[in-house]
Every structure is written in structure tokens, then in C-alpha cells.
Amino acid sequence: MDTQTLLYIMTAFVVIAGLSLLLQLGMLVGIYRSAKATENRVATLVPKIEAIVPKLEALTPKVDGILTSSQAIVDQSRQHILDIVIKTNEVLDSSKRQLARIEDVVNDASGRAKVQLEHAELVLDDTMSRAHQTVAMVHNGISRPLREIQGVTAAIRATVAFLAQGSRPTPDAATHDDEMFI
């Protein structure tokens, strides 16, 4: 696999992980806001309910049964509110842990990507040096002997041409070009 392709794939996964983190962050902010809104609404209702309880006790002793049940409902409501607050805090803590884990994963992936890029660079440098050595070996092993053989062949041709020519031509037999060099 090409290192550039690997880099694009890793970048895509990092972007996807980042987008999922942002999505989780948005969801957690929404949960936090709804929990705070619920807590604020209940907090405004608690004083009103507590203010009504003494008035109901003063009205009539028949209302005692109703008051005790109302008190139980208020206590249950407080317990439910407390449970909601605790669960909201647990969700926030869980999201913080997940964000820390994702950050560790992203850091680990970045570190590994750097190591892989360095490794790829070393492999590329090694390949280039080996290619250079191969070219040098071809030059020394093939090109030089071919040039030497070509030189020896030219020398043999010149010798054969000289020997085949026999004696020197007489000046009468010299051509116009030969006269220029004489």
C-alpha cells in the first residue's frame, strides 16, 4: 500500500473520530442542559410545595392523611430529583472518561503514523542507495568493458586496414583530399 494512501486513510479515520467526539460532546451538552432545566424547575417547585404543606395542616385534621401522602410524594420527588442529578453526573463522568480514552487513541494513532512515516522514509532511502549501487555496478561491469572491447575492435580494424592497404600510394595516385594533408 502506498504511504500517501495510508496517510489519507489514517487522516480520514482521525477526522471521523473527531466528528464522533464532537457529536458526543453535543449530546452531552444537551443532556446537561436538560438536566439543569429539570433541576431548576423542580427547585422552583419545592419551596412552593413546602409553603403549601403548613397551610394544609392548619385547614383540617381530615387532611392529615392527604398531608402525609403529599409529604411522601414530596420526599419521593426529592429522591427522584437526587437520582436524576446523580445519573447526570455519572453520564458526565463517563463522557469525560471516554474523551480521555479517545484522546489516548488519537495520540497513539498519531505516534504510530509518525513511526510508520519514518520507517517508510528509511526504506525509501535504502531503496534509492541500492538503486544507485546497481547503476554503478552496471556502469563498471557492463559499460566499461563494452567501451574497452569497442576500443580494441577499432584498433584491430585500423591494423587490418593498414595491413590491407599494403604499401604507400604514390603521389600520382593521391586524391584531392590526400593532397590537402600533405
Backbone as CSV, one residue per row, in Angstrom:
resi,resn,N_x,N_y,N_z,CA_x,CA_y,CA_z,C_x,C_y,C_z
1,MET,0.859,-1.176,0.000,0.000,0.000,0.000,0.896,1.228,0.000
2,ASP,0.546,2.190,-0.776,1.284,3.430,-0.915,1.198,4.223,0.385
3,THR,2.294,4.872,0.773,2.305,5.629,2.025,1.341,6.808,1.967
4,GLN,1.196,7.388,0.792,0.261,8.514,0.657,-1.169,8.038,0.899
5,THR,-1.511,6.870,0.367,-2.853,6.307,0.566,-3.064,6.001,2.039
6,LEU,-2.034,5.421,2.664,-2.124,5.116,4.092,-2.336,6.386,4.897
7,LEU,-1.638,7.428,4.518,-1.787,8.711,5.208,-3.207,9.252,5.035
8,TYR,-3.778,9.147,3.824,-5.150,9.607,3.600,-6.141,8.785,4.425
9,ILE,-5.921,7.474,4.484,-6.838,6.617,5.248,-6.770,6.978,6.728
10,MET,-5.550,7.131,7.222,-5.404,7.482,8.644,-6.019,8.848,8.935
11,THR,-5.852,9.792,8.012,-6.446,11.116,8.190,-7.969,11.006,8.224
12,ALA,-8.530,10.185,7.346,-9.981,10.003,7.314,-10.477,9.442,8.642
13,PHE,-9.778,8.458,9.186,-10.210,7.881,10.451,-10.064,8.882,11.600
14,VAL,-9.020,9.695,11.565,-8.864,10.717,12.604,-10.001,11.732,12.507
15,VAL,-10.368,12.124,11.277,-11.480,13.077,11.083,-12.787,12.462,11.575
16,ILE,-13.016,11.182,11.255,-14.235,10.505,11.706,-14.267,10.447,13.225
17,ALA,-13.123,10.115,13.845,-13.072,10.063,15.304,-13.350,11.441,15.903
18,GLY,-12.791,12.487,15.269,-13.029,13.847,15.757,-14.494,14.236,15.642
19,LEU,-15.108,13.874,14.517,-16.533,14.185,14.344,-17.389,13.440,15.359
20,SER,-17.026,12.187,15.649,-17.800,11.449,16.644,-17.631,12.063,18.029
21,LEU,-16.431,12.573,18.303,-16.219,13.261,19.583,-17.091,14.513,19.668
22,LEU,-17.131,15.263,18.571,-17.957,16.466,18.575,-19.440,16.116,18.738
23,LEU,-19.888,15.039,18.099,-21.272,14.587,18.238,-21.565,14.193,19.681
24,GLN,-20.654,13.453,20.294,-20.838,13.058,21.689,-20.846,14.288,22.597
25,LEU,-19.965,15.248,22.286,-19.933,16.463,23.084,-21.256,17.211,22.989
26,GLY,-21.809,17.293,21.777,-23.099,17.959,21.596,-24.207,17.252,22.363
27,MET,-24.203,15.919,22.309,-25.228,15.166,23.035,-25.080,15.367,24.541
28,LEU,-23.850,15.360,25.027,-23.634,15.555,26.460,-24.052,16.957,26.905
29,VAL,-23.778,17.950,26.067,-24.202,19.310,26.402,-25.729,19.366,26.455
30,GLY,-26.407,18.701,25.515,-27.878,18.669,25.523,-28.420,17.984,26.771
31,ILE,-27.816,16.863,27.148,-28.245,16.153,28.368,-28.011,17.032,29.589
32,TYR,-26.856,17.693,29.613,-26.546,18.554,30.755,-27.554,19.698,30.859
33,ARG,-27.871,20.321,29.727,-28.834,21.431,29.756,-30.221,20.970,30.175
34,SER,-30.657,19.815,29.669,-31.990,19.346,30.057,-32.019,18.973,31.536
35,ALA,-30.934,18.399,32.042,-30.881,18.057,33.466,-30.902,19.331,34.311
36,LYS,-30.150,20.341,33.882,-30.142,21.604,34.629,-31.522,22.267,34.587
37,ALA,-32.176,22.222,33.425,-33.507,22.824,33.316,-34.491,22.092,34.219
38,THR,-34.428,20.770,34.234,-35.303,19.989,35.110,-35.006,20.295,36.567
39,GLU,-33.747,20.377,36.896,-33.364,20.682,38.276,-33.867,22.075,38.675
40,ASN,-33.753,23.051,37.778,-34.221,24.405,38.081,-35.739,24.439,38.262
41,ARG,-36.463,23.711,37.410,-37.922,23.678,37.537,-38.346,23.038,38.849
42,VAL,-37.682,21.946,39.178,-38.032,21.268,40.429,-37.629,22.131,41.618
43,ALA,-36.482,22.805,41.510,-36.035,23.656,42.613,-37.029,24.799,42.848
44,THR,-37.656,25.300,41.774,-38.650,26.364,41.973,-39.954,25.803,42.546
45,LEU,-40.241,24.542,42.287,-41.471,23.942,42.810,-41.361,23.538,44.286
46,VAL,-40.174,23.150,44.711,-40.007,22.664,46.091,-40.405,23.715,47.120
47,PRO,-39.972,24.964,47.027,-40.405,25.945,48.034,-41.922,26.174,48.030
48,LYS,-42.527,26.141,46.839,-43.978,26.340,46.770,-44.710,25.187,47.457
49,ILE,-44.247,23.992,47.221,-44.884,22.825,47.864,-44.687,22.878,49.365
50,GLU,-43.474,23.228,49.792,-43.221,23.329,51.227,-44.056,24.442,51.865
51,ALA,-44.344,25.508,51.112,-45.175,26.591,51.636,-46.637,26.148,51.749
52,ILE,-47.089,25.281,50.881,-48.470,24.811,50.896,-48.706,23.807,52.023
53,VAL,-47.699,23.016,52.359,-47.861,21.959,53.369,-48.341,22.514,54.715
54,PRO,-47.784,23.549,55.293,-48.299,24.042,56.579,-49.747,24.561,56.488
55,LYS,-50.126,25.152,55.376,-51.497,25.638,55.220,-52.474,24.474,55.213
56,LEU,-52.075,23.411,54.557,-52.950,22.228,54.530,-53.074,21.605,55.927
57,GLU,-52.031,21.608,56.690,-52.091,21.061,58.054,-53.026,21.903,58.943
58,ALA,-53.069,23.190,58.718,-53.901,24.071,59.527,-55.376,23.985,59.143
59,LEU,-55.698,23.558,57.954,-57.083,23.528,57.485,-57.943,22.546,58.282
60,THR,-57.535,21.334,58.331,-58.383,20.353,59.000,-57.586,19.112,59.346
61,PRO,-58.018,18.447,60.417,-57.328,17.199,60.767,-57.617,16.093,59.769
62,LYS,-58.692,16.228,58.972,-59.002,15.207,57.969,-57.944,15.188,56.854
63,VAL,-57.332,16.294,56.732,-56.346,16.421,55.655,-55.034,15.742,56.056
64,ASP,-54.930,15.275,57.283,-53.691,14.642,57.752,-53.277,13.478,56.841
65,GLY,-54.251,12.684,56.467,-53.937,11.571,55.563,-53.402,12.069,54.228
66,ILE,-54.041,13.137,53.763,-53.598,13.720,52.486,-52.219,14.343,52.642
67,LEU,-51.995,15.001,53.770,-50.701,15.644,54.002,-49.561,14.628,54.093
68,THR,-49.851,13.547,54.804,-48.791,12.537,54.914,-48.475,11.937,53.536
69,SER,-49.530,11.725,52.741,-49.268,11.196,51.393,-48.564,12.256,50.545
70,SER,-48.944,13.537,50.715,-48.279,14.614,49.980,-46.817,14.733,50.403
71,GLN,-46.595,14.580,51.683,-45.220,14.630,52.186,-44.405,13.476,51.605
72,ALA,-45.046,12.314,51.529,-44.363,11.155,50.945,-44.038,11.412,49.475
73,ILE,-45.002,12.052,48.761,-44.769,12.367,47.348,-43.625,13.369,47.203
74,VAL,-43.602,14.374,48.078,-42.515,15.358,48.038,-41.189,14.677,48.323
75,ASP,-41.170,13.793,49.294,-39.935,13.067,49.609,-39.501,12.189,48.426
76,GLN,-40.505,11.560,47.804,-40.178,10.742,46.629,-39.666,11.616,45.482
77,SER,-40.291,12.794,45.335,-39.844,13.713,44.284,-38.413,14.159,44.534
78,ARG,-38.128,14.463,45.790,-36.752,14.839,46.125,-35.791,13.705,45.801
79,GLN,-36.207,12.496,46.127,-35.355,11.335,45.847,-35.153,11.158,44.336
80,HIS,-36.251,11.333,43.562,-36.135,11.218,42.108,-35.224,12.309,41.534
81,ILE,-35.359,13.500,42.055,-34.502,14.600,41.597,-33.047,14.290,41.918
82,LEU,-32.828,13.801,43.115,-31.477,13.431,43.515,-30.930,12.325,42.602
83,ASP,-31.777,11.353,42.281,-31.368,10.274,41.372,-31.021,10.823,39.986
84,ILE,-31.841,11.766,39.504,-31.579,12.365,38.191,-30.259,13.118,38.201
85,VAL,-30.016,13.864,39.271,-28.760,14.615,39.376,-27.577,13.651,39.430
86,ILE,-27.714,12.579,40.186,-26.631,11.593,40.291,-26.370,10.938,38.935
87,LYS,-27.448,10.567,38.246,-27.281,9.941,36.926,-26.662,10.916,35.927
88,THR,-27.054,12.168,35.989,-26.469,13.171,35.104,-24.979,13.313,35.376
89,ASN,-24.616,13.339,36.632,-23.196,13.419,36.987,-22.442,12.178,36.507
90,GLU,-23.075,11.018,36.608,-22.442,9.786,36.127,-22.232,9.849,34.613
91,VAL,-23.244,10.368,33.893,-23.116,10.489,32.435,-21.977,11.441,32.095
92,LEU,-21.877,12.549,32.794,-20.798,13.497,32.545,-19.434,12.880,32.852
93,ASP,-19.333,12.159,33.956,-18.077,11.492,34.288,-17.712,10.444,33.241
94,SER,-18.711,9.693,32.796,-18.478,8.682,31.763,-17.999,9.328,30.472
95,SER,-18.608,10.451,30.109,-18.188,11.126,28.877,-16.762,11.661,29.013
96,LYS,-16.395,12.138,30.192,-15.024,12.605,30.406,-14.041,11.450,30.244
97,ARG,-14.384,10.284,30.782,-13.510,9.110,30.641,-13.391,8.697,29.177
98,GLN,-14.522,8.724,28.460,-14.490,8.348,27.043,-13.658,9.339,26.232
99,LEU,-13.787,10.622,26.542,-12.984,11.619,25.843,-11.494,11.397,26.110
100,ALA,-11.153,11.045,27.342,-9.749,10.763,27.665,-9.265,9.542,26.896
101,ARG,-10.109,8.513,26.808,-9.722,7.311,26.054,-9.533,7.642,24.580
102,ILE,-10.453,8.407,24.029,-10.359,8.756,22.608,-9.117,9.605,22.360
103,GLU,-8.809,10.491,23.285,-7.601,11.297,23.152,-6.365,10.404,23.163
104,ASP,-6.348,9.405,24.038,-5.239,8.452,24.065,-5.138,7.695,22.749
105,VAL,-6.279,7.286,22.214,-6.275,6.554,20.942,-5.745,7.440,19.815
106,VAL,-6.198,8.690,19.772,-5.738,9.608,18.727,-4.240,9.865,18.872
107,ASN,-3.776,10.062,20.104,-2.342,10.269,20.323,-1.548,9.042,19.911
108,ASP,-2.058,7.863,20.252,-1.389,6.623,19.877,-1.344,6.471,18.362
109,ALA,-2.462,6.764,17.703,-2.511,6.660,16.236,-1.551,7.656,15.596
110,SER,-1.463,8.858,16.145,-0.537,9.862,15.610,0.904,9.396,15.772
111,GLY,1.215,8.862,16.940,2.566,8.351,17.179,2.907,7.222,16.237
112,ARG,1.971,6.317,16.060,2.218,5.184,15.157,2.379,5.667,13.714
113,ALA,1.571,6.637,13.324,1.683,7.164,11.967,3.058,7.794,11.750
114,LYS,3.547,8.528,12.745,4.879,9.126,12.633,5.946,8.055,12.507
115,VAL,5.834,7.008,13.308,6.810,5.918,13.239,6.775,5.256,11.868
116,GLN,5.557,5.027,11.346,5.430,4.388,10.035,6.004,5.288,8.938
117,LEU,5.787,6.588,9.025,6.344,7.501,8.036,7.868,7.517,8.091
118,GLU,8.423,7.504,9.299,9.878,7.447,9.437,10.411,6.138,8.867
119,HIS,9.713,5.054,9.151,10.122,3.748,8.620,10.061,3.758,7.091
120,ALA,9.018,4.328,6.530,8.880,4.401,5.076,10.001,5.249,4.476
121,GLU,10.363,6.317,5.155,11.453,7.160,4.662,12.770,6.400,4.669
122,LEU,13.018,5.622,5.726,14.236,4.815,5.779,14.253,3.771,4.664
123,VAL,13.122,3.143,4.427,13.037,2.139,3.361,13.290,2.802,2.007
124,LEU,12.714,3.977,1.787,12.910,4.696,0.527,14.377,5.083,0.347
125,ASP,15.014,5.569,1.404,16.436,5.918,1.322,17.277,4.686,1.002
126,ASP,16.981,3.562,1.656,17.707,2.325,1.408,17.514,1.877,-0.042
127,THR,16.290,1.970,-0.543,16.000,1.573,-1.928,16.758,2.464,-2.906
128,MET,16.787,3.762,-2.650,17.496,4.680,-3.539,19.002,4.394,-3.529
129,SER,19.567,4.113,-2.363,21.004,3.812,-2.316,21.303,2.503,-3.033
130,ARG,20.436,1.522,-2.904,20.650,0.259,-3.612,20.527,0.451,-5.127
131,ALA,19.586,1.268,-5.560,19.444,1.543,-6.990,20.699,2.240,-7.513
132,HIS,21.221,3.177,-6.723,22.448,3.873,-7.115,23.609,2.891,-7.212
133,GLN,23.726,1.983,-6.262,24.778,0.971,-6.298,24.622,0.072,-7.520
134,THR,23.374,-0.291,-7.854,23.130,-1.145,-9.018,23.542,-0.444,-10.306
135,VAL,23.202,0.837,-10.425,23.594,1.600,-11.607,25.115,1.685,-11.702
136,ALA,25.790,1.899,-10.595,27.252,1.968,-10.587,27.850,0.621,-10.984
137,MET,27.277,-0.462,-10.493,27.772,-1.790,-10.847,27.556,-2.061,-12.336
138,VAL,26.397,-1.673,-12.889,26.143,-1.856,-14.318,27.143,-1.033,-15.127
139,HIS,27.384,0.174,-14.674,28.330,1.041,-15.381,29.731,0.430,-15.365
140,ASN,30.171,-0.033,-14.206,31.513,-0.617,-14.096,31.570,-2.013,-14.694
141,GLY,30.513,-2.779,-14.608,30.537,-4.169,-15.040,30.195,-4.369,-16.501
142,ILE,29.406,-3.467,-17.097,28.976,-3.687,-18.482,29.481,-2.568,-19.398
143,SER,29.245,-1.330,-19.041,29.581,-0.217,-19.933,31.090,-0.098,-20.162
144,ARG,31.872,-0.167,-19.122,33.325,-0.038,-19.255,33.907,-1.158,-20.123
145,PRO,33.558,-2.437,-19.840,34.103,-3.487,-20.719,33.649,-3.318,-22.175
146,LEU,32.409,-2.854,-22.405,31.955,-2.632,-23.781,32.793,-1.559,-24.468
147,ARG,33.104,-0.483,-23.773,33.942,0.560,-24.339,35.348,0.043,-24.621
148,GLU,35.852,-0.791,-23.708,37.177,-1.367,-23.926,37.172,-2.284,-25.137
149,ILE,36.131,-3.114,-25.266,36.022,-4.004,-26.423,35.897,-3.183,-27.696
150,GLN,35.113,-2.092,-27.644,34.949,-1.239,-28.810,36.287,-0.609,-29.203
151,GLY,37.070,-0.220,-28.217,38.401,0.354,-28.495,39.322,-0.676,-29.122
152,VAL,39.320,-1.901,-28.571,40.164,-2.964,-29.124,39.723,-3.270,-30.554
153,THR,38.405,-3.311,-30.792,37.888,-3.585,-32.136,38.322,-2.494,-33.112
154,ALA,38.261,-1.251,-32.697,38.698,-0.154,-33.564,40.182,-0.275,-33.881
155,ALA,40.961,-0.679,-32.889,42.400,-0.844,-33.118,42.657,-1.977,-34.117
156,ILE,41.914,-3.083,-33.968,42.079,-4.217,-34.890,41.683,-3.789,-36.306
157,ARG,40.590,-3.049,-36.462,40.155,-2.580,-37.774,41.210,-1.677,-38.415
158,ALA,41.739,-0.782,-37.598,42.756,0.129,-38.126,43.983,-0.662,-38.567
159,THR,44.360,-1.686,-37.779,45.523,-2.513,-38.120,45.264,-3.280,-39.411
160,VAL,44.072,-3.894,-39.487,43.725,-4.659,-40.684,43.666,-3.730,-41.892
161,ALA,43.116,-2.543,-41.756,43.035,-1.599,-42.864,44.422,-1.172,-43.308
162,PHE,45.292,-0.968,-42.328,46.654,-0.563,-42.660,47.384,-1.684,-43.371
163,LEU,47.228,-2.911,-42.863,47.900,-4.052,-43.477,47.296,-4.381,-44.847
164,ALA,46.026,-4.194,-45.014,45.374,-4.481,-46.286,45.760,-3.447,-47.336
165,GLN,46.098,-2.291,-46.905,46.452,-1.225,-47.822,47.790,-1.538,-48.484
166,GLY,48.605,-2.205,-47.811,49.896,-2.596,-48.375,50.885,-1.470,-48.308
167,SER,51.450,-1.061,-49.460,52.461,-0.018,-49.481,51.800,1.337,-49.623
168,ARG,52.583,2.334,-49.414,52.069,3.695,-49.505,51.747,4.039,-50.933
169,PRO,50.692,4.766,-51.136,50.381,5.148,-52.514,51.384,6.175,-53.046
170,THR,51.578,6.172,-54.293,52.488,7.137,-54.915,51.782,8.473,-54.988
171,PRO,52.570,9.519,-55.076,51.924,10.825,-55.123,51.048,10.979,-56.344
172,ASP,51.298,10.241,-57.376,50.444,10.350,-58.558,49.054,9.799,-58.269
173,ALA,49.003,8.820,-57.374,47.723,8.177,-57.081,46.964,8.869,-55.962
174,ALA,47.525,9.862,-55.380,46.877,10.555,-54.270,45.673,11.332,-54.777
175,THR,44.662,11.355,-53.996,43.447,12.072,-54.375,43.531,13.504,-53.965
176,HIS,42.551,14.218,-54.316,42.499,15.634,-53.972,42.494,15.830,-52.464
177,ASP,41.740,15.028,-51.680,41.698,15.154,-50.219,43.038,14.827,-49.609
178,ASP,43.733,13.856,-50.148,45.027,13.489,-49.603,46.034,14.614,-49.818
179,GLU,45.908,15.372,-50.897,46.827,16.443,-51.184,46.705,17.560,-50.145
180,MET,45.556,17.721,-49.567,45.344,18.773,-48.555,46.164,18.471,-47.299
181,PHE,46.362,17.227,-46.999,47.056,16.888,-45.772,48.566,16.722,-45.991
182,ILE,48.996,16.750,-47.198,50.423,16.516,-47.476,51.202,17.768,-47.256
